């Protein structure tokens, strides 16, 4: 199992870079994206997370998320996508 710790804000300005970095880091098997060091996040975080899930499906990886920021969890609930975000 690989663990990737996200250390930059999950905001619109970083979304494209984070999406690409996460895609590049995917390996076969389970990957955990750990958000414990994220200090700021907006709705673009959900787009990035869903993008990582799509990329994982294509690369025979399984993605799980740990320590999702509370604001992102609230947005996921609001948008009705909580069930799409597998937790580690």
Backbone torsions as a table, in degrees:
resi	resn	phi	psi	omega
1	UNK	NA	132.1	176.0
2	UNK	-98.8	146.3	178.3
3	UNK	-124.9	123.5	-179.8
4	UNK	-114.5	116.2	-178.9
5	UNK	-93.4	122.0	179.6
6	UNK	-85.7	126.2	-174.2
7	UNK	-119.8	3.7	179.4
8	UNK	-116.0	158.9	178.5
9	UNK	-59.0	136.9	176.8
10	UNK	-89.1	72.3	-176.9
11	UNK	-125.7	167.0	-175.6
12	UNK	-49.9	-42.3	-176.8
13	UNK	-62.1	-27.3	-178.2
14	UNK	-103.2	-4.1	-169.6
15	UNK	-59.0	-49.4	-177.0
16	UNK	-62.7	-44.2	179.2
17	UNK	-63.4	-41.9	177.9
18	UNK	-65.3	-41.3	178.8
19	UNK	-59.4	-48.4	-179.2
20	UNK	-66.3	-42.1	179.6
21	UNK	-62.1	-42.5	178.7
22	UNK	-65.3	-42.0	177.3
23	UNK	-60.3	-44.2	-178.5
24	UNK	-65.4	-29.9	-176.9
25	UNK	-83.0	-11.6	-177.5
26	UNK	-64.5	134.1	176.8
27	UNK	-125.7	157.5	174.0
28	UNK	-57.3	142.3	-177.5
29	UNK	103.7	-163.3	-175.6
30	UNK	-91.0	133.2	175.9
31	UNK	-120.0	131.7	176.4
32	UNK	-109.6	123.2	173.6
33	UNK	-93.9	115.4	-175.1
34	UNK	-102.4	119.6	-177.3
35	UNK	-100.8	16.3	-174.7
36	UNK	-61.6	-22.6	-179.4
37	UNK	-102.5	6.6	179.3
38	UNK	-78.7	126.8	-178.6
39	UNK	-103.5	-14.1	-178.0
40	UNK	-148.4	137.9	179.4
41	UNK	-152.1	147.9	174.7
42	UNK	-131.7	-169.4	-175.1
43	UNK	-62.9	-21.9	178.2
44	UNK	-64.1	-21.4	177.1
45	UNK	-57.7	-41.0	179.4
46	UNK	-64.4	-40.6	178.7
47	UNK	-62.5	-41.8	178.9
48	UNK	-64.5	-46.1	-178.9
49	UNK	-61.8	-43.4	178.9
50	UNK	-67.3	-34.2	175.3
51	UNK	-63.8	-40.6	176.7
52	UNK	-63.9	-39.2	178.0
53	UNK	-63.0	-42.7	177.5
54	UNK	-62.8	-44.1	179.9
55	UNK	-64.2	-38.1	180.0
56	UNK	-63.5	-40.3	179.6
57	UNK	-60.6	-34.8	-179.7
58	UNK	-79.2	-22.6	-175.8
59	UNK	-107.0	15.3	179.3
60	UNK	59.8	34.4	176.5
61	UNK	-109.1	161.6	172.1
62	UNK	-120.2	129.2	-179.0
63	UNK	-109.4	137.3	171.4
64	UNK	-131.4	157.4	-177.8
65	UNK	-120.1	136.4	179.0
66	UNK	-122.1	142.9	174.7
67	UNK	58.1	43.4	178.6
68	UNK	-61.9	130.6	179.2
69	UNK	-56.8	142.9	-176.8
70	UNK	-55.2	-39.7	179.9
71	UNK	-62.5	-36.7	179.2
72	UNK	-71.2	-38.4	176.2
73	UNK	-61.8	-42.7	178.8
74	UNK	-62.0	-41.6	177.6
75	UNK	-64.6	-41.2	179.0
76	UNK	-60.9	-40.6	177.7
77	UNK	-65.0	-43.9	179.8
78	UNK	-60.0	-42.7	-178.6
79	UNK	-83.2	-6.5	178.7
80	UNK	73.6	29.5	-178.5
81	UNK	-115.8	11.2	-178.2
82	UNK	-53.9	-40.9	-177.6
83	UNK	-67.1	-16.4	179.1
84	UNK	-83.0	-10.2	-175.1
85	UNK	-103.6	97.3	-179.7
86	UNK	-69.6	130.7	-178.1
87	UNK	-95.8	144.4	177.1
88	UNK	-87.5	NA	NA
